[in-house]
Amino acid sequence: MWLILSDSHDNLHKAKEIERIITKNNIKKIFHCGDFVAPFILPYFVKEEIEFYGVFGNNDGEKLLLTQKSNGKIKVGPRDLTIDNYRILMMHEPFALEAAKSSNLYDFIFFGHTHEIYTEQTEKTLVINPGESSGWLTGKASVILLEPKSKKWEILNL
């Protein structure tokens, strides 16, 4: 099972809930689409036994320490990945979204920034914005669980 999240914005209360979700759902991979904000939130998401992939968001000011504390697992996006034979594009702001969707290169596209849940299935690509995991802006905190083989996903409200 994969976990997709974004826009955690230093909400430690929600980060603790996400940590419980990670354990309860046997998460194997975590994709964070940016706006961690400060490095002290990383231990809730970056675990030795779980593969972690992240991109910087527009509110991530302390990039050097975020890079160090994530062991280099947070990168500047858009980030093109191949994981388990799936091609994935990760980004914070959806600037390249339409071009990426129409390219038919990707199995999955993950993005954040808008703080709104968005999913779309094209002929080849499943597009996911998990909304904000912090709940600061909309009052709704969420993450998405994804089973990559079946492309079945579930919104979890925190």
Buried (B, 14 or more C-beta within 10 A) or exposed (E): BBBBBBBBBBBEEBBEBBBEBBEEBEBBBBBBBBBBBBBBBBEBBBBEEBBBBBBBBEBBEBEEEBBEBBEEBBBEBBBEBEBEEBBBBBBBBBEBBEEBBEEEBBBBBBBBBBBBBBEEEEEEBBBBBBBBBBBBBBEBBBBBBBEBEEBEBEBBEB
